[in-house]
Amino acid sequence: MSSYGARQTEQPAWRKASFCASGECVEVAQRNGMIVLRDSKEPLGSMLHYTTDEWQSFVRGIKAGEFDDLG
């Protein structure tokens, strides 16, 4: 995670899943070497930050069906 006082130079390019029909979805972007998630309904609200390793592990779990019982 970036340290306090570090300059935020990258402007995130936010994107939503193509399955997001309502427009009210989770958005994801890459920022300062981290993967960042936010709620599209609150773009100025809090964000979750993950390392690329954490994000890749999560995506592998999704693709493997590890979270299918939650839907």
N, CA, C and O of each residue as an XYZ file, in Angstrom:
284
protein
N       0.848     -1.176      0.000
C       0.000      0.000      0.000
C       0.891      1.234      0.000
O       1.991      1.205      0.552
N       0.431      2.305     -0.607
C       1.242      3.509     -0.661
C       1.373      4.142      0.711
O       0.463      4.069      1.537
N       2.521      4.763      0.939
C       2.776      5.369      2.239
C       2.143      6.750      2.312
O       1.843      7.377      1.296
N       1.947      7.211      3.561
C       1.387      8.548      3.755
C       2.338      9.578      3.179
O       3.557      9.452      3.298
N       1.778     10.582      2.564
C       2.580     11.646      1.991
C       3.095     11.325      0.604
O       3.675     12.190     -0.052
N       2.896     10.097      0.141
C       3.339      9.739     -1.202
C       2.472     10.475     -2.210
O       1.267     10.627     -2.011
N       3.069     10.915     -3.252
C       2.353     11.664     -4.270
C       1.539     10.719     -5.139
O       2.070      9.737     -5.658
N       0.274     11.006     -5.298
C      -0.613     10.207     -6.124
C      -0.557     10.751     -7.546
O      -1.195     11.759     -7.850
N       0.198     10.092     -8.414
C       0.395     10.630     -9.744
C      -0.485      9.969    -10.794
O      -0.805     10.600    -11.801
N      -0.880      8.736    -10.593
C      -1.680      8.031    -11.582
C      -3.154      8.356    -11.413
O      -3.686      8.283    -10.306
N      -3.814      8.715    -12.508
C      -5.251      8.912    -12.483
C      -5.899      7.596    -12.875
O      -5.660      7.098    -13.975
N      -6.716      7.022    -11.999
C      -7.299      5.720    -12.315
C      -8.265      5.773    -13.486
O      -9.021      6.732    -13.643
N      -8.230      4.739    -14.299
C      -9.193      4.555    -15.385
C     -10.203      3.528    -14.880
O      -9.991      2.324    -15.018
N     -11.288      4.000    -14.304
C     -12.281      3.127    -13.685
C     -13.047      2.363    -14.746
O     -13.351      2.893    -15.814
N     -13.359      1.092    -14.437
C     -14.183      0.297    -15.339
C     -15.090     -0.629    -14.541
O     -14.800     -1.013    -13.407
N     -16.209     -0.971    -15.193
C     -17.207     -1.856    -14.607
C     -17.273     -3.123    -15.446
O     -16.842     -3.144    -16.599
N     -17.813     -4.169    -14.857
C     -18.019     -5.400    -15.604
C     -19.031     -5.157    -16.724
O     -19.947     -4.347    -16.583
N     -18.853     -5.860    -17.821
C     -19.795     -5.727    -18.936
C     -21.191     -6.218    -18.555
O     -22.164     -5.889    -19.233
N     -21.300     -6.999    -17.482
C     -22.585     -7.498    -17.007
C     -23.332     -6.471    -16.159
O     -24.442     -6.748    -15.706
N     -22.763     -5.315    -15.939
C     -23.358     -4.282    -15.095
C     -24.398     -3.501    -15.903
O     -24.079     -2.472    -16.499
N     -25.625     -3.986    -15.919
C     -26.682     -3.353    -16.709
C     -27.231     -2.096    -16.042
O     -27.612     -1.148    -16.728
N     -27.274     -2.079    -14.712
C     -27.898     -0.961    -14.002
C     -26.984      0.259    -13.897
O     -27.462      1.376    -13.697
N     -25.676      0.051    -14.029
C     -24.729      1.141    -13.827
C     -24.341      1.323    -12.376
O     -23.457      2.121    -12.065
N     -24.989      0.595    -11.487
C     -24.692      0.664    -10.051
C     -23.920     -0.585     -9.660
O     -24.489     -1.569     -9.187
N     -22.623     -0.522     -9.868
C     -21.787     -1.704     -9.704
C     -20.471     -1.349     -9.016
O     -20.193     -0.190     -8.708
N     -19.694     -2.366     -8.793
C     -18.331     -2.177     -8.307
C     -17.479     -1.748     -9.490
O     -17.594     -2.311    -10.579
N     -16.632     -0.761     -9.281
C     -15.694     -0.326    -10.310
C     -14.286     -0.700     -9.865
O     -13.988     -0.720     -8.671
N     -13.436     -0.991    -10.817
C     -12.064     -1.392    -10.516
C     -11.103     -0.561    -11.371
O     -11.412     -0.191    -12.504
N      -9.946     -0.281    -10.805
C      -8.919      0.475    -11.523
C      -7.557      0.105    -10.954
O      -7.452     -0.497     -9.885
N      -6.532      0.475    -11.683
C      -5.173      0.318    -11.169
C      -4.652      1.711    -10.833
O      -4.779      2.645    -11.624
N      -4.065      1.833     -9.642
C      -3.586      3.141     -9.188
C      -2.340      2.946     -8.337
O      -2.364      2.248     -7.323
N      -1.272      3.564     -8.759
C      -0.010      3.526     -8.014
C       0.405      2.099     -7.650
O       0.833      1.832     -6.527
N       0.274      1.200     -8.605
C       0.704     -0.180     -8.409
C      -0.254     -1.052     -7.624
O       0.056     -2.210     -7.344
N      -1.406     -0.521     -7.264
C      -2.407     -1.267     -6.500
C      -3.667     -1.421     -7.350
O      -3.903     -0.644     -8.275
N      -4.469     -2.431     -7.026
C      -5.784     -2.590     -7.620
C      -6.766     -1.950     -6.644
O      -6.754     -2.254     -5.451
N      -7.616     -1.062     -7.156
C      -8.514     -0.279     -6.309
C      -9.956     -0.565     -6.719
O     -10.276     -0.607     -7.907
N     -10.829     -0.761     -5.720
C     -12.251     -0.987     -5.959
C     -13.053      0.099     -5.266
O     -12.682      0.581     -4.196
N     -14.171      0.478     -5.901
C     -15.077      1.451     -5.292
C     -16.505      1.143     -5.726
O     -16.728      0.385     -6.670
N     -17.453      1.728     -5.041
C     -18.870      1.615     -5.369
C     -19.189      2.718     -6.375
O     -18.945      3.893     -6.102
N     -19.726      2.354     -7.522
C     -20.001      3.357     -8.559
C     -21.036      4.390     -8.116
O     -21.072      5.494     -8.659
N     -21.880      4.047     -7.137
C     -22.877      5.007     -6.641
C     -22.246      6.067     -5.756
O     -22.834      7.128     -5.546
N     -21.043      5.792     -5.229
C     -20.343      6.733     -4.360
C     -18.894      6.889     -4.831
O     -17.973      6.434     -4.152
N     -18.686      7.522     -5.977
C     -17.339      7.606     -6.545
C     -16.335      8.366     -5.669
O     -15.127      8.201     -5.836
N     -16.812      9.176     -4.761
C     -15.901      9.901     -3.868
C     -15.797      9.230     -2.500
O     -15.132      9.741     -1.598
N     -16.454      8.088     -2.356
C     -16.439      7.366     -1.089
C     -15.150      6.584     -0.898
O     -14.174      6.768     -1.625
N     -15.170      5.719      0.085
C     -13.971      4.942      0.395
C     -13.685      3.914     -0.699
O     -14.576      3.509     -1.446
N     -12.437      3.511     -0.769
C     -11.990      2.544     -1.756
C     -11.258      1.415     -1.045
O     -10.676      1.611      0.022
N     -11.294      0.248     -1.642
C     -10.534     -0.893     -1.161
C      -9.289     -1.022     -2.022
O      -9.367     -0.907     -3.245
N      -8.138     -1.260     -1.396
C      -6.863     -1.361     -2.108
C      -6.292     -2.765     -1.944
O      -6.257     -3.307     -0.839
N      -5.845     -3.348     -3.054
C      -5.260     -4.686     -3.042
C      -3.970     -4.694     -3.848
O      -3.824     -3.957     -4.823
N      -3.042     -5.538     -3.426
C      -1.841     -5.735     -4.236
C      -2.250     -6.534     -5.475
O      -3.323     -7.138     -5.504
N      -1.400     -6.534     -6.485
C      -1.724     -7.305     -7.683
C      -1.776     -8.799     -7.359
O      -2.588     -9.520     -7.939
N      -0.935     -9.276     -6.454
C      -0.975    -10.692     -6.058
C      -2.304    -11.037     -5.388
O      -2.887    -12.084     -5.673
N      -2.790    -10.163     -4.498
C      -4.074    -10.399     -3.841
C      -5.208    -10.424     -4.864
O      -6.081    -11.290     -4.814
N      -5.185     -9.479     -5.781
C      -6.228     -9.387     -6.804
C      -6.207    -10.620     -7.703
O      -7.256    -11.198     -7.985
N      -5.032    -11.022     -8.151
C      -4.928    -12.188     -9.026
C      -5.413    -13.449     -8.327
O      -6.044    -14.300     -8.954
N      -5.126    -13.578     -7.041
C      -5.598    -14.721     -6.270
C      -7.125    -14.722     -6.196
O      -7.751    -15.772     -6.336
N      -7.719    -13.565     -5.981
C      -9.173    -13.433     -5.929
C      -9.801    -13.801     -7.268
O     -10.776    -14.551     -7.311
N      -9.257    -13.286     -8.339
C      -9.794    -13.573     -9.674
C      -9.676    -15.063     -9.991
O     -10.598    -15.641    -10.567
N      -8.562    -15.692     -9.627
C      -8.418    -17.143     -9.836
C      -9.510    -17.896     -9.073
O     -10.073    -18.865     -9.584
N      -9.808    -17.450     -7.852
C     -10.863    -18.074     -7.066
C     -12.224    -17.933     -7.725
O     -13.021    -18.871     -7.718
N     -12.491    -16.777     -8.288
C     -13.756    -16.556     -9.002
C     -13.854    -17.511    -10.183
O     -14.864    -18.193    -10.355
N     -12.805    -17.558    -10.992
C     -12.801    -18.412    -12.186
C     -12.924    -19.889    -11.827
O     -13.467    -20.673    -12.605
N     -12.427    -20.270    -10.660
C     -12.499    -21.667    -10.226
C     -13.840    -22.001     -9.566
O     -14.082    -23.151     -9.202
N     -14.710    -20.999     -9.412
C     -16.032    -21.239     -8.831
C     -16.062    -21.260     -7.320
O     -17.035    -21.728     -6.730
N     -15.015    -20.763     -6.679
C     -14.939    -20.806     -5.208
C     -16.005    -19.969     -4.506
O     -16.279    -20.182     -3.325
N     -16.601    -19.030     -5.214
C     -17.583    -18.136     -4.593
C     -18.982    -18.308     -5.173
O     -19.875    -17.512     -4.882
N     -19.179    -19.334     -5.986
C     -20.471    -19.533     -6.649
C     -21.631    -19.705     -5.667
O     -22.767    -19.361     -5.994
N     -21.366    -20.224     -4.483
C     -22.428    -20.433     -3.506
C     -22.905    -19.125     -2.868
O     -23.913    -19.124     -2.160
N     -22.205    -18.017     -3.104
C     -22.575    -16.734     -2.504
C     -23.596    -15.977     -3.344
O     -24.203    -15.028     -2.846
N     -23.801    -16.353     -4.571
C     -24.696    -15.627     -5.466
C     -26.057    -16.147     -5.388
O     -26.948    -15.651     -6.078
